Amino acid sequence: MNNYILFDGPSRNNLLPFTYTRPVADIRVGILTIREKWQTYLGSTITTVTEDYLSDKYPMVEMDLNIMINASYLPNETLVNAVKALKENQAVFKGEDVIAFYTKASQDEVDLDTYEAVEFNGDVIKIEHTWDIFSKNGEAIQEDFNLITKDRESQPIPPSNNIIAAENIFIEEGASLEYATLNASNGPIYIGKNAEIMEGALIRGPLALCDNAGIKLGAKIYGPTTIGPHSKVGGEVKNSVIFKNSNKGHEGYLGNAVIGEWCNLGADTNNSNLKNNYAEVRMWDYQTEGFAKTGLQFCGLMMGDHSKCGINTMFNTGTVVGVSANIFGSGFPRNFIPSFSWGGNAGFTTYLTKKAFEVAKMVMDRRGLEFTEQDKAIFEHVFEETKKYRRY
């Protein structure tokens, strides 16, 4: 039996700051992470090959016969069938890109030029830039919704809710929702196990509200939006992806944004997602270490894991915040905030790892989770790797 391994591929640096702290495979887009999607389709546990400093937390399991899969590609039935059919010395390509290839543990090296190329001509979603996470989220929610709900029956929708297109709504066990308005005519609404939608919420799909996540009183949610497991959201949100264990608990606008894990947005935090002159948004690019065109008119905020901002924070269009930054104060902070930065518009200082460890430990303790030695080692590595961006 084949062993499947997801590898980061050439898009890894384009997906920073999210890939500072996880393999590409553990990015959430749609309802599930990329790893969870492939595991569901293939019916087996999948490991990853990633950066050395992440490999203790995310180890690779290699067997005699392995199929390596580029984690930037989201699975669908046609692609999965092509990957499962791979034989020795074969690789699946889409144009110049390798999607998957067959290896044996006894191989010293892999030279794809010597492989038989199997061309994949079907449609497939590829996540190669940070903004793809929100801009392709609608398609990803629909595909995950079809995958997860196939041949299953939703829990009944409580009658107090105001519902449009009930056939596109799926509710898992333990979820609660009362006196909310759900419009699924533009895309599906998925409500995970033990998730909660409080009274007065206004929701327009596509929406993925993952297990144990919550939407607060009177929130306004425009799709396509994903709220990850254990994350809580209030205020106004449009076309955003929030990873697990993060909070935007209060009023304020979040649009065309991606928020990592263990983030907290203070009350009345707002982000701009459209320039006043309607021009194309440029965003910090870790690959070129400069600002690059996104091709998008609407592009908001990218915030790495464990970053926080104080009340009334204002983020400009196309702002990138690294890992474990703490932002506060009046006015607009700069639109690239390096990892481990402390401050705001008035200036920044370095947020030392010792202090960052203390906060991360307290935040994770509240959820009954441990900030491990592995997590500390990852923080230390990211701190050193991003030192060049902090000129404080």
N, C-alpha and C positions, 0 to 999 in steps of 0.2 A: 504494500500500500504506500502511496506517495505521501511524503511529508511536505507541508506547505510553509513557506517562509516569506514574509513581507519585507522588502528592502526599501530604504528611504528614497533612493534614486536621485537624479540630478535636480529635482525641484526642492530638495531639503532646505537650501539656503534662502530660496525665495519664500519659504513658509516660516522663516523666523519672524517674530520672537517665539512663535508657538512651538517650534521644533527645538528650541533651546532646552526644553524640559520634557520632551516626549518624542518618540519616533513619529514619522509621518502617519503611520498606521493608526495612531491613537488620537488623531484629529477627529472631532465630531462634526459631521455635516449631514443634514437630514435628521433622522431620528437616532441612528446608531453611529458609533465610530466606524472608521474604515475597516479596522480589524474585526469588529463585531459583524459587519456586513459580510465579509469574506467567510468568517466562521459559520454564519447562518447558512450561506449558500453551500459551503463545502462539507458542513456537518462534522468539523473537526477543530480542535484547538490549533491556533496558528501562532507561531513565534515570529520575532522580528530580528533583522540585522540592522544595527543603527550605529551611531557614533560610539566610540570606545567608552567615553565617560558616562553614557547612559546604559551600557550593557549589563551592569550589575542589577539595575532595577528592571531592565527589559531584556532578559537573556534570550539567546538564540538556541534552539534545539535542532541539531543537525542529525540526520539519519543516513542510511545507505543511499536511499533514493529521495531526492528533494526537487520540488518545483519552487523556484524563486519568482515572486510576484512584485512588480513595481507598485508601491502603496499609493502612488498618485492616481491610480485608476480605480474607479468605483465599480464593483462587480454588477453585472446583470446576467440574465440567464444565458444569452448567446456567448458572452465573453467567458463565463464560468465553464461552459461546455468546451470551448476552445482550449482553455487552460487544463482542464481535466484530461483532455485527449492527448496532451503532450507526451512524446516518447523521447528516448535517449537521443541526444544531439539535435533536438528541435527547440525552436524559440518562436514565440508569438510576437509579431511586430505590428505596430500601426505607423506606417510611414517609416521614419528613421528611429522612432522610439521603440525600445524593447518593453513589452508588457510583462512577459513571463518567459522563463527558460528552465530547462531540465538539467539537473546536475547530479553527480554521484559523489559520495564522500571520498572516493578513491581518486577523484580528479585533482590534480595539483593546481590547475588554473583553468579559467573559462575564457575561451576565445570565441566570441559570438560570430566572428567572421567565418568560422569553420562550421557553424550550425546551419541546419536546414531552416530557412525562414518560412514561417506560416503567417501569411498576411491576414490581419483582422480588419474587415471592412465595415463592421457594424458600428452603430452609434454607441458612444461610451462617454461618461462624465469623467473629466480629468481635473484634479485639483493641483494646480501648479503655481498659483500665487495666493497670497493671503486673502485678497478680495474675492477669489473664486469661492471661498467658504460661504460668503453670504450671497454672492451673485448667482451661484448654481444651487442654492439651498432649496429652492422650490422644486426643481426636478428631483433632487435627492430625497426630499420628504415624500414626494409621490411614489418613488420607487421603493423606499423603505416601508411606506404604508401598505403598498400592494404585497410586499414580501411578508410583513409581520402579521397582517390581518387575513391572509388567504385561508379560506375554509374555517374561519373562526367567527364567533358571534360576539358582538359588543355587549357590554353591560347596558342595561336600559338607561336612556337619558331621563333624568328626573324631570317631572312635568312642570316644575316652576321655571325652567329655562325657556328662553325665546330662541327658537331654532330655525335656521334656513338650511336646506339640503342635508337632512338628518342621515341620509344614506352615506355621506362622506365623513361621518363622525364615528370614531371608534374609542370606546372607554374601557380601560382595563379594570380589573378587580381592585377594590379599595379606594378608587378615585372618588372625590366628592366635588359636586358643582351644583349650586343653587342660585336662581335669580340672575343668571348671566345671559348675555346674548352671543350666540355662536353662529356665524355665517360661513358655511363650508362650500358655498357655490363657486368660489374661485380656486378651491384646492382643499385637500383633506385636513381634518383636525384630529390629531391623535393625542389622547390623554392617558398617560402612563399609570402604572400601579401606584396607589396611595398618593397620587397628585391631587392638588386642590385648586379650584378656581373659585374665588370668593365672589360675593354678591356684587352686582353692578358692573362686572367686567364686560368689556366690549371686545369681541375677538373676531377677526376676519382671517380665514385660512389662506394659504397653508400654514398650519401650526403643528409643531412637535413639542408637547409638554411632557418631558420625560419622567421616569419614576421618581416619586417623592418631591417633585418640583411644585412650585406654587405661583399663582397669579393673584395679586392682592386686590383689595377693594377698589372698584371703579377704574381699574387699569384699562388702557386702550392699546390693543395689540394688532398691528397690521402684519400680514404675512408677506413673504415667507419668513417665518421666525422659528427658531429652535431655542427652547429653554432646557438646559441640561439637567441631569439628576441632581436633586437636592438644591437647585438654584431657586431664588425667589425674585420676582419681578413686579414692580409697580410703575405707575406713571404711563408714559407713552413710548412705545417701542415699535419700530418698523424695520422689516427685512434685516434682522440681526441674528447672530448665533452666539449663544452664551453657553460655555462649557459647564461642567458640573461644579457644584459647591461654590457658586458665585452669587452675589446679591446686588440687585439694583432695586432696593426695597421701597423707594419713595418717588415723588413727582420728579419730572425732568424728562428730556427727550433723548432717546438713543436710536440712531438710524444708520442703516448700511454699515453695521459694525460687527466686530468679532471680539468677544471677551473671553479670556482664558479661565483657568480654574483658580479658586480661592481669591477672586477679586472682589472688591467692594466699592460701589459707586455711592458717594455721599448724597444726601438729600438735595434735590434740585440741580444735580449734575446734568449738563446738556452738551451734546455734540452737534456741530454743524456737519451736514452731509452734502451741501451744495455751495459752491463759491458764489459770491455776490455777482460776479460777472459771468456766471454760468459756464466758465471755462473747464476744460478737462482737469481732473484732480491729479496732482503729482504727489507721490508718497515716498517716504524713506525706503531705500532698497539696500538691504544688507549685503547683497551680492556685489553691487557696484560702489557701495558706501557713499551714495549720493541720492538725490531725489529723482525718481523715475516716473514716466508717464504711466498711468493705469489704464488709459482708454475709457475711463468712466467719468460721467458727469456727477453721479451720486456716489460718494465714498466717505465714510465717517471715521470711526475710531478702531484701531487695532491695539488691544491691550494684552500683554503677556501675563503669565501666571503670577499670582501672589501680589499683584499691583493694586493700589488703593488710591482713591482720591477723596478729598474733603468736601464738605457741603458747598454748593454753589460753584463747583468747578466748571469752567467753560473750555471745551476742546474745539480747536479749529478744524476745518475740513481736512480730512486725510491725515490725522494725527496717529503716530506710531509710538506706543509706550512699551518699553521692554519688560523684563522680569523683575518683580520685587521693587517697583518704584513707588514712592509715596508723594502724592501731588496735592498741594493745597494753596490757598491764598486767592486774591482777586486777580482779575485780568486773564488773558489767554496765555497759558504756558506755550513754549515753543512746540512745533509740530513733530519733532523727534525727541523723545525723552529716553535716554539710555537706561539700561537695566541698573538697578541699585542707585537710583537718583532720589534725592530728598529735597523737596522745595516746590517752586512754581515760577510764576511770572517775575517775581523779585529776584530770582536766582536759585541755583541748586548747589547742594553739597553731596558728598558720597554717603550713601546709606550703607554703613558697615555690616558685614555678614553676621556678626555677633548679635546686633540689634534685630536684623531680619530674621534670624533663627528664633529669637524670643517671640516675635510676633507670629511667625508661622506656627510655632508650637502651640501657642495659646489659641489661635484660630482653629487649628485642626483638633485640639483637645475638645473643643466645644462640640465637635461632631463625632467624638469617640475614636478619632484616628490619630496615629502616631506620626510625628515628623521624624523620620528615621535617619540613621547614619548615611544611608544611600541618598536621601533627599539633601542632607547637608553637603555631601560630596558634589552633587550636581550643582547646588547653589554656589559653592566655592569655585567650581570650574567656570560657570557662567560669569561670575564676578570677575575672574581673571581674563576671560575671553573678551569681555565687553569694556575692560578698563580703558582701552584706546578711545572710546567714545566719550568718556567722562573727563572733561578738562577742568575739574574743579579743584 
